[in-house]
Amino acid sequence: MRAHLKRTALGNLVLIGEAAGWRGARQSGVAFTSAPDAGLAGTREASATVVQGVLEQSGLAATTLLWNALPAHPHKVGAPMTNRTPTNRELAIGENALSIAIDSRFVICVGQKAARAVSAVLDNEVRGISASTPSIRALAIRHPSFGGASQFRKEFAACLTHWNF
């Protein structure tokens, strides 16, 4: 995580996810990053693979901050190799760090939970690319999981075009 923060310190784009997943950020320490992507032993996470792919293709992998609304890994009690949706209370715990992560950056919220968390921090509803105007610096796109990879790629590209990246 420290190396990621240092590398992306001057970047002006951040992708916000919901929470750390057990196959990805729980092992790597970085949102949307599988352990092997961080040079560590561990598993590959499907959404991380999609996100890393679009960042590489767009030339933004080295400068884009990857963060989760809840940096911790919510799981079922006694079952650390599971994922569960974070509660609103848990998401509120991450608001201070989220506020710092999104400050002065263009923000892509990956999924609705991430969009709601960023909306709470900005005190302004984050909408999809179809409802955007040039002055909007935070947009919500489809999460790549559960069959959403194609739509994620399309909406990610639309965000980059919208902001002239």
N, C-alpha and C positions, 0 to 999 in steps of 0.2 A: 504494500500500500504506500509506503513512504517513497519508494522509487517512482510509482505511478504519479503521486502528487507532485513530486519534483519535476518529472518529465512534462506534465501537463499544466504547470503553473501559469504559463503565458498563453495558453490556448483560450479561445473564446467560444468554445462549444462544450456543452455538458449533456450527457445522456443520463436521465434519471430513471431508475427502475423502482420496483416495489420494495423488495427486501432480498437479502442474501439467500441464495438457494444452496442446498446441501452439496450438489454436484459442481457448483461454480464458485461463487464468492466465499462460501464457508471454507473452501479449501485454498483458494488463491488469495483471498483478502481484498479483491477488487471486483466491483460489480461487472456483470457481463463478461467475466473472464474465467475460463477453465484453468485448473491447476497447470496442465501442460503449456498453456499459453503464457503462463508466468514463469516457465522453466522449472516447475515443481512436479513431483510425482503425484498422480491422482487421476480423477475421472474427467471426461469431457462432458460439458453441459450443452444441450442442443441450442438453446437460445443464445448462449454465449458464442457459439460457433457462427450463428447467423449474424449477430452484431459485429463480431470481430471481422467477418468477411466484408460487410458493407463499409466498415471503417477503413480497412485496407484498400478496397477498391476506390474509395473516395479520396485517399491520400491523407486522411485525418486521424489515423490510428495513433500516431505519436503525440498528438496535441489535444485530443478530446478527453476531457475528464469523464470518468465513468463512476457513477455514484448511485446509491440506493436511498430511498426515502427513509427506510429503516436499515442501517448498516449491519445490524445483527441478523442472525438466522432464526426465524420463527419456525418451530417444529412441534409436532405432537409430543406431549409429555411422555418421557421415557423412550422416545423413538427419534434419535438425532438424525437419522438418515431419511427423514421425511420433510416435506415443506408444508406449511400452512399459511393462510392469508394473515398478515399482521392485523392486529386490532387497531381501532382508531387511537386508543391510548398509547399503544406502541409507536404508531406513526408520529404522534405528538412528541414523543421522546426524541425523535430524530430531527425535529424542526429546526433547532439552532444550527446544527451541522449542515442541514439542507440549505438553510439561508446563506451560509458562507459559500457552499458549493456553487450555488446558482448566481451569486453576486457578479454583476458585470459580464455575464456570459449569455449566449443564446442557449435556450433550454429546449431539449426534446424529451418529453415525458413519454416513456415507453409503457403504455397501458394506463387504464383508468385510475387505479390506485395511486400510481405515481402522479398522474395529473391532479387528482384531488389533494394530494400532499403538497404539491407545488402551488396549487390554487390557495391553500390555507396560508402558506408562507407569503405569497405575493398579495394576498387579500383581493384576488381577482381571478375569475374563472379561466382556466386554461382550456382552450378548445382545439379542435382538429384543424388541419391545414385548410380545409374547405371554408372555414369561417375566419380565416386570418386576414389581417391587414398589414401593410408594410411596417408599422410601428410595433407590432406584437413581437416580443422576444421569447415567448414560451408557447410551444405547440405540443399537442398530444397526438401520438400515433399508435397504431395497433401493435400489441406485443407479438413477437414472432412465435410464441408457443401455441399449441393446439390448432395447428393449421394456418397460422397467421403470418408465416415467413414471407410469402409473396407480397401481401399487402404491406407488411412492415417495410420491405425493401422499396416499394413504390412510394410510400409516404415519407420515408427517410429521404429519398432523392428529391421529393417535392419540397421538403423543408430546406434542403441545401440550395435548391434553385430559388426559393422564396427569399432567402437571406443572401443570395449571391456568393455562396461559398465556392 
